[in-house]
Amino acid sequence: MGESKLIKISILCSVIGLLMLLIISETISLKDSDISSIDSSKLENKVKIKGVIKRATNKDTISVLNVEDYTGNITVTAFTPNYNFTKNEVIEVEGIVKDFQDQVQVDALKIKCF
């Protein structure tokens, strides 16, 4: 087998592998977490929570939300320009657990409003 044929086969296999990983990553979803279970042991991990906005501070490029479920509450920062979240709005947040001024919070990656 020629060297150029091996290179073509290896590139084809790499592309197919990357496409498979992309498809698999899109179908995998996070399971819902209770807010009370989010603590400093989960820093830098991805979580998904559902809750009600109890307080919303909307700026030009960032919103700071206090989200509450039946187990507790947490601060969520959302970098969503020109979107005004409102009190008592039900949302689902996928985000990364971060530490800000010794408080655990979630930096939102995706927010779905209900």
Sequence and secondary structure as in RCSB ss.txt:
>XXXX:A:sequence
MGESKLIKISILCSVIGLLMLLIISETISLKDSDISSIDSSKLENKVKIKGVIKRATNKDTISVLNVEDYTGNIT
VTAFTPNYNFTKNEVIEVEGIVKDFQDQVQVDALKIKCF
>XXXX:A:secstr
  HHHHHHHHHHHHHHHHHHHHHHHHH    B  GGG  GGGTT EEEEEEEEEEEEE SS EEEEEEETTEEEE
EEE  TT    TT EEEEEEEEEEETTEEEEEEEEEEE 
